[in-house]
Amino acid sequence: IDDIKNIDTDNTKYNLSNLLKLVTSNVKKDIEESNKKIQFITSIDDTLPKELIGDITRLKEVLNKLFKLSIKDTKEGFIEFKVQGLVKGNICRLMISLEDSGKGIETEKLEEMLSKDAKENDLGTARKIINILGGNLIVSSNVGVGTKVNIVLDQEIPVSNKKDLDKYEDSYFDKKNILVLGGSADERKIFMREIDEYNGVME
């Protein structure tokens, strides 16, 4: 995992819609090939900017890792994928949630997996990558109930003039009431602080 600290990041313009379609398509295929009775539920905000600037390769890598873990740990039930966003200036704050009804992870094991000194594992690696990209990844899990991963990640909007920015920002704040994501009190505080910077958090 020490090598992760030295990974190269490549911020380029990418099509968010295409990325999400590719990721969800792969998930559906993997679920089908697993022969498990898993319902895949998606809820993607249709007002999200079509294009953003960020590291699409690393973001796709993280999402793929998380979905593979969910499919592996879920014998039956559901996997739910939600993507929302808030716009402020030329930044879109992506809020990504991935929840499953899998076997869950014991608290001590989860803390060990996410610790700085943990041996390489997909969950810990995903968190470190998101942190390097400037975002935050928080995991909450209950044994026998399932696991939920929340990601907050800022991405730049490639717009050419202020009118475009105003249009994005007005449309987002007119339509949105953001709910604070579940988890522990400490986790909610972190997300409250993250989202509150963008004006308009309601719990």
ChimeraX commands (.cxc) that place a marker at each C-alpha (Angstrom):
marker #1 position 0.00,0.00,0.00 radius 0.5
marker #1 position 2.95,2.33,0.42 radius 0.5
marker #1 position 3.15,2.49,-3.39 radius 0.5
marker #1 position -0.33,4.03,-3.47 radius 0.5
marker #1 position 1.07,7.22,-1.98 radius 0.5
marker #1 position 3.16,7.57,-5.12 radius 0.5
marker #1 position 0.48,6.92,-7.73 radius 0.5
marker #1 position 0.24,9.36,-10.60 radius 0.5
marker #1 position -3.02,11.22,-11.06 radius 0.5
marker #1 position -4.21,12.45,-14.42 radius 0.5
marker #1 position -6.90,15.11,-14.43 radius 0.5
marker #1 position -8.58,15.27,-17.82 radius 0.5
marker #1 position -12.01,16.14,-19.18 radius 0.5
marker #1 position -14.30,13.12,-19.18 radius 0.5
marker #1 position -17.92,12.27,-19.85 radius 0.5
marker #1 position -19.54,11.43,-16.50 radius 0.5
marker #1 position -22.61,9.89,-18.09 radius 0.5
marker #1 position -20.50,7.50,-20.18 radius 0.5
marker #1 position -18.42,6.54,-17.14 radius 0.5
marker #1 position -21.49,5.68,-15.07 radius 0.5
marker #1 position -23.05,3.74,-17.95 radius 0.5
marker #1 position -19.87,1.70,-18.37 radius 0.5
marker #1 position -19.54,0.97,-14.66 radius 0.5
marker #1 position -23.19,-0.02,-14.20 radius 0.5
marker #1 position -23.10,-2.15,-17.36 radius 0.5
marker #1 position -20.11,-4.06,-15.98 radius 0.5
marker #1 position -21.87,-4.53,-12.65 radius 0.5
marker #1 position -24.95,-6.00,-14.32 radius 0.5
marker #1 position -22.74,-8.37,-16.29 radius 0.5
marker #1 position -20.79,-9.44,-13.19 radius 0.5
marker #1 position -24.02,-10.06,-11.23 radius 0.5
marker #1 position -25.40,-12.14,-14.08 radius 0.5
marker #1 position -22.21,-14.19,-14.30 radius 0.5
marker #1 position -22.22,-14.73,-10.52 radius 0.5
marker #1 position -25.59,-16.53,-10.76 radius 0.5
marker #1 position -26.65,-14.81,-7.56 radius 0.5
marker #1 position -30.12,-13.45,-6.86 radius 0.5
marker #1 position -29.06,-9.83,-6.50 radius 0.5
marker #1 position -31.23,-6.87,-7.48 radius 0.5
marker #1 position -29.14,-3.99,-8.82 radius 0.5
marker #1 position -30.76,-0.62,-8.06 radius 0.5
marker #1 position -29.46,2.62,-9.50 radius 0.5
marker #1 position -30.41,6.22,-8.73 radius 0.5
marker #1 position -28.36,8.71,-10.74 radius 0.5
marker #1 position -29.14,12.43,-10.72 radius 0.5
marker #1 position -30.07,13.38,-14.27 radius 0.5
marker #1 position -29.09,17.02,-13.69 radius 0.5
marker #1 position -25.41,16.20,-13.15 radius 0.5
marker #1 position -23.03,17.92,-15.59 radius 0.5
marker #1 position -22.32,15.68,-18.58 radius 0.5
marker #1 position -18.62,16.49,-18.51 radius 0.5
marker #1 position -16.22,16.96,-15.60 radius 0.5
marker #1 position -12.49,17.27,-15.10 radius 0.5
marker #1 position -10.79,14.71,-12.88 radius 0.5
marker #1 position -8.99,11.40,-12.86 radius 0.5
marker #1 position -11.47,9.13,-14.62 radius 0.5
marker #1 position -9.07,6.17,-14.55 radius 0.5
marker #1 position -8.70,6.21,-10.77 radius 0.5
marker #1 position -12.38,6.90,-10.14 radius 0.5
marker #1 position -13.38,3.99,-12.37 radius 0.5
marker #1 position -10.82,1.79,-10.60 radius 0.5
marker #1 position -12.31,2.63,-7.20 radius 0.5
marker #1 position -15.90,2.00,-8.30 radius 0.5
marker #1 position -14.96,-1.31,-9.91 radius 0.5
marker #1 position -13.17,-2.45,-6.74 radius 0.5
marker #1 position -16.13,-1.54,-4.54 radius 0.5
marker #1 position -18.69,-3.25,-6.76 radius 0.5
marker #1 position -16.64,-6.44,-7.00 radius 0.5
marker #1 position -16.46,-6.53,-3.20 radius 0.5
marker #1 position -20.22,-6.03,-2.93 radius 0.5
marker #1 position -20.97,-8.80,-5.38 radius 0.5
marker #1 position -18.52,-11.11,-3.62 radius 0.5
marker #1 position -20.02,-10.47,-0.17 radius 0.5
marker #1 position -23.70,-10.50,-1.21 radius 0.5
marker #1 position -25.32,-13.90,-1.72 radius 0.5
marker #1 position -28.75,-12.46,-2.38 radius 0.5
marker #1 position -30.70,-9.27,-1.85 radius 0.5
marker #1 position -29.64,-5.97,-3.38 radius 0.5
marker #1 position -26.85,-3.66,-4.38 radius 0.5
marker #1 position -27.86,0.00,-4.61 radius 0.5
marker #1 position -25.86,2.69,-6.40 radius 0.5
marker #1 position -26.69,6.39,-5.94 radius 0.5
marker #1 position -24.95,9.39,-7.48 radius 0.5
marker #1 position -25.86,12.97,-6.60 radius 0.5
marker #1 position -24.08,16.28,-6.97 radius 0.5
marker #1 position -23.95,19.86,-5.76 radius 0.5
marker #1 position -22.49,22.70,-7.82 radius 0.5
marker #1 position -20.67,25.72,-6.44 radius 0.5
marker #1 position -18.79,27.95,-8.85 radius 0.5
marker #1 position -16.96,25.71,-11.30 radius 0.5
marker #1 position -16.90,22.70,-8.94 radius 0.5
marker #1 position -19.32,19.78,-8.83 radius 0.5
marker #1 position -19.24,17.91,-5.54 radius 0.5
marker #1 position -20.07,14.31,-6.38 radius 0.5
marker #1 position -21.76,12.29,-3.63 radius 0.5
marker #1 position -21.63,8.61,-4.42 radius 0.5
marker #1 position -23.26,5.91,-2.34 radius 0.5
marker #1 position -22.91,2.14,-2.77 radius 0.5
marker #1 position -24.94,-0.05,-0.41 radius 0.5
marker #1 position -25.47,-3.81,-0.31 radius 0.5
marker #1 position -27.34,-6.41,1.74 radius 0.5
marker #1 position -24.26,-8.61,2.03 radius 0.5
marker #1 position -22.70,-10.38,4.99 radius 0.5
marker #1 position -21.23,-7.18,6.42 radius 0.5
marker #1 position -17.89,-6.66,8.12 radius 0.5
marker #1 position -17.09,-6.83,11.83 radius 0.5
marker #1 position -16.10,-3.48,13.34 radius 0.5
marker #1 position -12.59,-4.54,14.33 radius 0.5
marker #1 position -11.91,-6.09,10.93 radius 0.5
marker #1 position -13.26,-3.01,9.14 radius 0.5
marker #1 position -11.04,-0.71,11.20 radius 0.5
marker #1 position -8.08,-2.94,10.43 radius 0.5
marker #1 position -8.84,-2.92,6.69 radius 0.5
marker #1 position -9.04,0.87,6.62 radius 0.5
marker #1 position -6.06,1.61,8.88 radius 0.5
marker #1 position -2.95,3.30,7.51 radius 0.5
marker #1 position -0.84,0.25,8.32 radius 0.5
marker #1 position -3.23,-2.27,6.75 radius 0.5
marker #1 position -1.92,-4.83,4.32 radius 0.5
marker #1 position -3.18,-4.38,0.78 radius 0.5
marker #1 position -6.91,-4.92,0.36 radius 0.5
marker #1 position -9.40,-3.52,-2.12 radius 0.5
marker #1 position -11.40,-1.52,0.42 radius 0.5
marker #1 position -8.38,0.12,2.00 radius 0.5
marker #1 position -6.86,0.77,-1.42 radius 0.5
marker #1 position -10.06,2.40,-2.66 radius 0.5
marker #1 position -10.11,4.73,0.34 radius 0.5
marker #1 position -6.48,5.73,-0.11 radius 0.5
marker #1 position -7.01,6.48,-3.81 radius 0.5
marker #1 position -10.03,8.67,-3.08 radius 0.5
marker #1 position -8.04,10.51,-0.39 radius 0.5
marker #1 position -5.21,11.13,-2.88 radius 0.5
marker #1 position -7.76,12.51,-5.34 radius 0.5
marker #1 position -8.81,14.98,-2.62 radius 0.5
marker #1 position -12.02,13.21,-1.66 radius 0.5
marker #1 position -13.38,11.31,1.31 radius 0.5
marker #1 position -14.53,7.68,1.54 radius 0.5
marker #1 position -16.39,6.41,4.60 radius 0.5
marker #1 position -17.59,2.87,5.23 radius 0.5
marker #1 position -20.30,1.71,7.62 radius 0.5
marker #1 position -21.13,-1.98,7.99 radius 0.5
marker #1 position -23.30,-4.28,10.08 radius 0.5
marker #1 position -22.69,-8.02,10.22 radius 0.5
marker #1 position -25.61,-9.88,8.67 radius 0.5
marker #1 position -27.14,-6.65,7.37 radius 0.5
marker #1 position -24.76,-5.22,4.81 radius 0.5
marker #1 position -22.24,-2.53,3.99 radius 0.5
marker #1 position -22.52,1.06,2.80 radius 0.5
marker #1 position -19.76,3.13,1.23 radius 0.5
marker #1 position -20.11,6.91,0.86 radius 0.5
marker #1 position -17.78,8.95,-1.33 radius 0.5
marker #1 position -17.53,12.73,-1.56 radius 0.5
marker #1 position -15.31,13.97,-4.39 radius 0.5
marker #1 position -14.95,17.41,-5.95 radius 0.5
marker #1 position -14.60,17.60,-9.74 radius 0.5
marker #1 position -14.10,20.66,-11.91 radius 0.5
marker #1 position -16.76,21.63,-14.46 radius 0.5
marker #1 position -15.29,22.49,-17.90 radius 0.5
marker #1 position -17.37,25.56,-18.75 radius 0.5
marker #1 position -16.30,28.46,-20.93 radius 0.5
marker #1 position -18.10,31.40,-19.34 radius 0.5
marker #1 position -19.77,32.61,-16.15 radius 0.5
marker #1 position -23.31,32.30,-17.61 radius 0.5
marker #1 position -22.80,28.56,-17.90 radius 0.5
marker #1 position -21.69,28.38,-14.27 radius 0.5
marker #1 position -24.69,30.39,-13.11 radius 0.5
marker #1 position -27.00,28.11,-15.06 radius 0.5
marker #1 position -25.55,24.99,-13.45 radius 0.5
marker #1 position -25.57,26.41,-9.94 radius 0.5
marker #1 position -29.11,27.80,-10.15 radius 0.5
marker #1 position -30.53,24.55,-11.52 radius 0.5
marker #1 position -28.88,22.48,-8.80 radius 0.5
marker #1 position -29.90,24.57,-5.83 radius 0.5
marker #1 position -33.45,25.04,-7.12 radius 0.5
marker #1 position -34.00,21.28,-7.26 radius 0.5
marker #1 position -32.06,19.79,-4.40 radius 0.5
marker #1 position -32.70,18.83,-0.82 radius 0.5
marker #1 position -29.73,16.77,0.26 radius 0.5
marker #1 position -30.25,14.18,2.98 radius 0.5
marker #1 position -27.37,13.36,5.29 radius 0.5
marker #1 position -26.20,9.84,4.58 radius 0.5
marker #1 position -26.50,7.16,7.23 radius 0.5
marker #1 position -23.72,5.84,9.42 radius 0.5
marker #1 position -22.26,6.72,12.79 radius 0.5
marker #1 position -22.54,10.15,14.38 radius 0.5
marker #1 position -18.91,10.88,13.50 radius 0.5
marker #1 position -19.52,9.90,9.87 radius 0.5
marker #1 position -22.58,12.15,9.66 radius 0.5
marker #1 position -20.58,15.05,11.09 radius 0.5
marker #1 position -17.93,14.61,8.40 radius 0.5
marker #1 position -20.49,14.60,5.62 radius 0.5
marker #1 position -22.41,17.49,7.16 radius 0.5
marker #1 position -19.21,19.50,7.17 radius 0.5
marker #1 position -18.36,18.44,3.60 radius 0.5
marker #1 position -21.78,19.30,2.18 radius 0.5
marker #1 position -22.46,22.35,4.35 radius 0.5
marker #1 position -19.63,24.18,2.58 radius 0.5
marker #1 position -21.92,24.08,-0.45 radius 0.5
marker #1 position -24.90,25.69,1.30 radius 0.5
marker #1 position -28.14,23.88,1.82 radius 0.5
marker #1 position -27.83,20.81,3.96 radius 0.5
marker #1 position -30.93,19.46,5.65 radius 0.5
marker #1 position -30.88,16.50,8.00 radius 0.5
marker link #1:1,2 radius 0.2
marker link #1:2,3 radius 0.2
marker link #1:3,4 radius 0.2
marker link #1:4,5 radius 0.2
marker link #1:5,6 radius 0.2
marker link #1:6,7 radius 0.2
marker link #1:7,8 radius 0.2
marker link #1:8,9 radius 0.2
marker link #1:9,10 radius 0.2
marker link #1:10,11 radius 0.2
marker link #1:11,12 radius 0.2
marker link #1:12,13 radius 0.2
marker link #1:13,14 radius 0.2
marker link #1:14,15 radius 0.2
marker link #1:15,16 radius 0.2
marker link #1:16,17 radius 0.2
marker link #1:17,18 radius 0.2
marker link #1:18,19 radius 0.2
marker link #1:19,20 radius 0.2
marker link #1:20,21 radius 0.2
marker link #1:21,22 radius 0.2
marker link #1:22,23 radius 0.2
marker link #1:23,24 radius 0.2
marker link #1:24,25 radius 0.2
marker link #1:25,26 radius 0.2
marker link #1:26,27 radius 0.2
marker link #1:27,28 radius 0.2
marker link #1:28,29 radius 0.2
marker link #1:29,30 radius 0.2
marker link #1:30,31 radius 0.2
marker link #1:31,32 radius 0.2
marker link #1:32,33 radius 0.2
marker link #1:33,34 radius 0.2
marker link #1:34,35 radius 0.2
marker link #1:35,36 radius 0.2
marker link #1:36,37 radius 0.2
marker link #1:37,38 radius 0.2
marker link #1:38,39 radius 0.2
marker link #1:39,40 radius 0.2
marker link #1:40,41 radius 0.2
marker link #1:41,42 radius 0.2
marker link #1:42,43 radius 0.2
marker link #1:43,44 radius 0.2
marker link #1:44,45 radius 0.2
marker link #1:45,46 radius 0.2
marker link #1:46,47 radius 0.2
marker link #1:47,48 radius 0.2
marker link #1:48,49 radius 0.2
marker link #1:49,50 radius 0.2
marker link #1:50,51 radius 0.2
marker link #1:51,52 radius 0.2
marker link #1:52,53 radius 0.2
marker link #1:53,54 radius 0.2
marker link #1:54,55 radius 0.2
marker link #1:55,56 radius 0.2
marker link #1:56,57 radius 0.2
marker link #1:57,58 radius 0.2
marker link #1:58,59 radius 0.2
marker link #1:59,60 radius 0.2
marker link #1:60,61 radius 0.2
marker link #1:61,62 radius 0.2
marker link #1:62,63 radius 0.2
marker link #1:63,64 radius 0.2
marker link #1:64,65 radius 0.2
marker link #1:65,66 radius 0.2
marker link #1:66,67 radius 0.2
marker link #1:67,68 radius 0.2
marker link #1:68,69 radius 0.2
marker link #1:69,70 radius 0.2
marker link #1:70,71 radius 0.2
marker link #1:71,72 radius 0.2
marker link #1:72,73 radius 0.2
marker link #1:73,74 radius 0.2
marker link #1:74,75 radius 0.2
marker link #1:75,76 radius 0.2
marker link #1:76,77 radius 0.2
marker link #1:77,78 radius 0.2
marker link #1:78,79 radius 0.2
marker link #1:79,80 radius 0.2
marker link #1:80,81 radius 0.2
marker link #1:81,82 radius 0.2
marker link #1:82,83 radius 0.2
marker link #1:83,84 radius 0.2
marker link #1:84,85 radius 0.2
marker link #1:85,86 radius 0.2
marker link #1:86,87 radius 0.2
marker link #1:87,88 radius 0.2
marker link #1:88,89 radius 0.2
marker link #1:89,90 radius 0.2
marker link #1:90,91 radius 0.2
marker link #1:91,92 radius 0.2
marker link #1:92,93 radius 0.2
marker link #1:93,94 radius 0.2
marker link #1:94,95 radius 0.2
marker link #1:95,96 radius 0.2
marker link #1:96,97 radius 0.2
marker link #1:97,98 radius 0.2
marker link #1:98,99 radius 0.2
marker link #1:99,100 radius 0.2
marker link #1:100,101 radius 0.2
marker link #1:101,102 radius 0.2
marker link #1:102,103 radius 0.2
marker link #1:103,104 radius 0.2
marker link #1:104,105 radius 0.2
marker link #1:105,106 radius 0.2
marker link #1:106,107 radius 0.2
marker link #1:107,108 radius 0.2
marker link #1:108,109 radius 0.2
marker link #1:109,110 radius 0.2
marker link #1:110,111 radius 0.2
marker link #1:111,112 radius 0.2
marker link #1:112,113 radius 0.2
marker link #1:113,114 radius 0.2
marker link #1:114,115 radius 0.2
marker link #1:115,116 radius 0.2
marker link #1:116,117 radius 0.2
marker link #1:117,118 radius 0.2
marker link #1:118,119 radius 0.2
marker link #1:119,120 radius 0.2
marker link #1:120,121 radius 0.2
marker link #1:121,122 radius 0.2
marker link #1:122,123 radius 0.2
marker link #1:123,124 radius 0.2
marker link #1:124,125 radius 0.2
marker link #1:125,126 radius 0.2
marker link #1:126,127 radius 0.2
marker link #1:127,128 radius 0.2
marker link #1:128,129 radius 0.2
marker link #1:129,130 radius 0.2
marker link #1:130,131 radius 0.2
marker link #1:131,132 radius 0.2
marker link #1:132,133 radius 0.2
marker link #1:133,134 radius 0.2
marker link #1:134,135 radius 0.2
marker link #1:135,136 radius 0.2
marker link #1:136,137 radius 0.2
marker link #1:137,138 radius 0.2
marker link #1:138,139 radius 0.2
marker link #1:139,140 radius 0.2
marker link #1:140,141 radius 0.2
marker link #1:141,142 radius 0.2
marker link #1:142,143 radius 0.2
marker link #1:143,144 radius 0.2
marker link #1:144,145 radius 0.2
marker link #1:145,146 radius 0.2
marker link #1:146,147 radius 0.2
marker link #1:147,148 radius 0.2
marker link #1:148,149 radius 0.2
marker link #1:149,150 radius 0.2
marker link #1:150,151 radius 0.2
marker link #1:151,152 radius 0.2
marker link #1:152,153 radius 0.2
marker link #1:153,154 radius 0.2
marker link #1:154,155 radius 0.2
marker link #1:155,156 radius 0.2
marker link #1:156,157 radius 0.2
marker link #1:157,158 radius 0.2
marker link #1:158,159 radius 0.2
marker link #1:159,160 radius 0.2
marker link #1:160,161 radius 0.2
marker link #1:161,162 radius 0.2
marker link #1:162,163 radius 0.2
marker link #1:163,164 radius 0.2
marker link #1:164,165 radius 0.2
marker link #1:165,166 radius 0.2
marker link #1:166,167 radius 0.2
marker link #1:167,168 radius 0.2
marker link #1:168,169 radius 0.2
marker link #1:169,170 radius 0.2
marker link #1:170,171 radius 0.2
marker link #1:171,172 radius 0.2
marker link #1:172,173 radius 0.2
marker link #1:173,174 radius 0.2
marker link #1:174,175 radius 0.2
marker link #1:175,176 radius 0.2
marker link #1:176,177 radius 0.2
marker link #1:177,178 radius 0.2
marker link #1:178,179 radius 0.2
marker link #1:179,180 radius 0.2
marker link #1:180,181 radius 0.2
marker link #1:181,182 radius 0.2
marker link #1:182,183 radius 0.2
marker link #1:183,184 radius 0.2
marker link #1:184,185 radius 0.2
marker link #1:185,186 radius 0.2
marker link #1:186,187 radius 0.2
marker link #1:187,188 radius 0.2
marker link #1:188,189 radius 0.2
marker link #1:189,190 radius 0.2
marker link #1:190,191 radius 0.2
marker link #1:191,192 radius 0.2
marker link #1:192,193 radius 0.2
marker link #1:193,194 radius 0.2
marker link #1:194,195 radius 0.2
marker link #1:195,196 radius 0.2
marker link #1:196,197 radius 0.2
marker link #1:197,198 radius 0.2
marker link #1:198,199 radius 0.2
marker link #1:199,200 radius 0.2
marker link #1:200,201 radius 0.2
marker link #1:201,202 radius 0.2
marker link #1:202,203 radius 0.2
view
